């Protein structure tokens, strides 16, 4: 793929592409016009990143209950979200990486719900053989993964980006609560949070809701 092919497949402008991958805007222009040629290793690195971004972080619909699929352990049968997530992991396999609300539970920034049904993960498609499992992607960079209490989960900025990418079908209560906790535990600041340029407007709106979350 050429640099232009990569950018157009993502559906972003030159400035958005430059900001997303931390490349000077003028460099992107020069590469696309042929004034300069990108090093081959840069092309390979970008191809890998873009392929991952295209297949991960988004899903179209939530799964309906299927009587032919086995069920995961019920959240209501466990005291505490971590005990439940360990039971879920034991079913899905040790390599599974929890995402979205489940990642927030692992991080301790969201308690979850007693009737939790949807489980968001990165991992093999075979995880979707269970009712309620949504596989966001098969691969994820190790730099985006944290591990605690024997559970693997997406780090906060990746969790936030995943939430903004799936906002149309995601109950945003968990992420709003988590962002609010981040703000008030960080001296009323969002320093340290970063999102891709295409999600900046959505994050600004979410940030305002998060600031008011505990005052409502």
C-alpha positions in Angstrom: 0.0 0.0 0.0 1.1 3.6 -0.6 0.8 6.2 2.1 -2.2 7.6 0.4 -3.8 4.2 0.1 -3.3 3.7 3.9 -4.8 7.1 4.7 -7.8 6.8 2.5 -8.6 3.3 3.8 -8.7 4.8 7.3 -10.9 7.6 6.0 -8.9 10.5 7.5 -7.4 13.7 6.3 -3.6 14.2 5.9 -3.5 16.3 9.1 -5.5 13.6 11.0 -3.2 10.9 9.7 -0.1 12.9 10.6 -1.4 13.5 14.2 -2.5 9.9 14.6 0.9 8.4 13.8 3.0 11.3 15.1 4.5 12.2 11.7 5.0 15.8 10.6 2.2 17.0 8.3 4.6 18.3 5.7 6.3 14.8 5.6 2.9 13.2 4.8 2.3 15.7 2.0 5.7 15.1 0.5 5.2 11.3 0.6 1.9 11.5 -1.1 3.0 13.9 -3.8 6.1 11.9 -4.5 8.4 14.7 -3.6 10.0 12.4 -1.0 9.9 8.6 -0.7 9.3 7.0 2.8 11.8 4.5 4.0 10.7 0.9 3.4 10.8 0.1 7.1 8.4 3.1 7.8 6.0 1.8 5.2 6.1 -1.7 6.8 5.5 -0.3 10.3 2.6 1.8 9.1 1.0 -1.0 7.2 1.1 -3.1 10.4 -0.4 -0.4 12.5 -3.1 0.5 10.0 -4.2 -3.1 9.4 -4.6 -3.4 13.2 -6.5 -0.2 13.5 -8.8 -1.3 10.6 -9.8 -4.7 12.1 -9.8 -3.8 15.8 -11.8 -1.6 18.1 -15.1 -1.6 16.2 -18.1 -3.9 16.0 -21.4 -3.3 14.2 -24.0 -5.0 16.4 -24.3 -6.6 19.8 -24.9 -10.4 19.9 -28.4 -11.8 20.6 -28.9 -14.7 22.9 -28.3 -17.9 21.1 -29.8 -21.1 22.7 -27.1 -23.2 20.8 -24.2 -21.4 22.5 -23.0 -22.1 26.1 -23.4 -19.4 28.7 -20.6 -17.7 30.6 -20.7 -17.6 34.4 -23.3 -15.2 35.7 -22.1 -11.9 37.2 -24.8 -12.2 39.9 -23.3 -15.4 41.2 -20.0 -13.8 42.3 -19.1 -11.4 45.0 -17.0 -8.7 43.3 -16.3 -8.2 39.7 -12.7 -9.6 39.8 -13.9 -13.0 40.9 -16.4 -13.0 38.1 -13.8 -12.0 35.5 -11.5 -14.7 36.6 -14.3 -17.3 36.1 -14.9 -15.8 32.7 -11.2 -15.9 31.8 -11.1 -19.6 32.9 -13.7 -20.3 30.2 -12.3 -18.1 27.4 -8.6 -18.9 28.0 -5.6 -17.2 29.7 -4.7 -15.3 26.5 -7.9 -13.3 26.4 -7.5 -9.5 27.0 -10.5 -7.8 28.6 -11.7 -4.5 27.0 -14.1 -1.7 27.6 -16.3 -2.2 30.7 -14.5 -5.3 31.7 -11.1 -3.5 31.4 -12.5 -0.8 33.6 -13.4 -3.4 36.2 -9.9 -4.8 36.1 -8.5 -1.3 36.5 -10.8 -0.7 39.5 -12.5 2.4 38.0 -15.9 0.8 37.4 -17.8 -1.7 39.5 -19.9 -3.2 36.8 -23.5 -4.3 37.0 -25.1 -7.3 38.7 -26.9 -8.2 35.4 -23.7 -7.9 33.2 -24.2 -9.9 30.0 -22.0 -8.4 27.3 -18.3 -9.2 27.7 -15.8 -7.3 25.5 -12.5 -8.9 24.7 -9.5 -9.0 22.3 -8.6 -12.5 21.4 -9.3 -15.5 19.2 -12.7 -15.6 17.4 -13.4 -18.8 19.3 -14.2 -16.7 22.3 -17.5 -15.8 20.6 -18.7 -19.3 20.9 -20.1 -18.2 24.3 -23.2 -16.1 24.6 -22.6 -12.4 25.2 -18.9 -12.3 24.1 -17.9 -9.5 21.6 -14.5 -9.9 20.1 -13.2 -6.4 19.2 -10.1 -7.7 17.5 -7.8 -10.7 17.2 -4.6 -8.8 17.9 -3.6 -5.9 20.1 -0.2 -4.3 20.7 1.4 -5.4 23.9 2.0 -1.8 24.7 -1.8 -1.5 25.1 -2.1 -4.3 27.6 -1.9 -4.3 31.4 -1.9 -7.3 33.7 -3.1 -7.3 37.3 -4.6 -9.8 39.7 -4.0 -12.5 37.0 -6.1 -10.7 34.4 -5.0 -9.0 31.2 -6.8 -5.9 30.1 -6.5 -2.8 27.9 -4.7 0.2 29.5 -6.8 3.3 30.1 -6.2 5.3 26.9 -6.8 2.3 24.7 -10.0 1.5 26.7 -11.1 5.1 26.2 -10.4 5.0 22.4 -12.3 1.7 22.2 -15.3 3.2 23.9 -15.4 6.2 21.6 -15.1 3.9 18.6 -18.0 1.9 19.8 -20.1 4.7 21.4 -23.1 4.1 19.2 -23.7 0.6 20.7 -22.1 0.9 24.1 -23.7 1.9 27.4 -21.3 4.8 28.2 -22.1 4.8 32.0 -18.9 2.8 32.8 -16.6 5.0 30.8 -18.2 8.2 32.0 -17.8 7.1 35.6 -14.1 6.1 34.9 -13.2 9.3 33.2 -14.9 11.3 36.1 -12.8 9.3 38.6 -9.7 10.0 36.6 -10.4 13.7 36.5 -11.0 14.1 40.3 -8.2 11.8 41.3 -5.8 13.7 39.0 -6.2 17.2 40.6 -9.2 18.0 38.3 -7.1 17.5 35.2 -7.3 15.2 32.1 -3.5 15.4 31.7 -2.2 12.0 30.6 -5.3 11.1 28.5 -4.8 11.0 24.8 -7.2 10.0 22.0 -6.9 9.8 18.2 -7.8 13.1 16.5 -11.0 11.7 15.0 -12.3 11.2 18.5 -11.3 14.5 20.0 -14.8 16.1 19.6 -16.5 13.1 21.2 -14.0 13.1 24.0 -14.6 16.8 24.7 -18.3 16.1 25.1 -17.6 13.1 27.3 -15.2 15.1 29.5 -17.9 17.7 30.2 -20.3 14.9 31.2 -17.7 13.3 33.4 -17.0 16.5 35.3 -20.7 16.8 36.2 -21.1 13.0 36.8 -20.8 13.0 40.6 -22.6 16.3 41.1 -25.9 15.1 39.4 
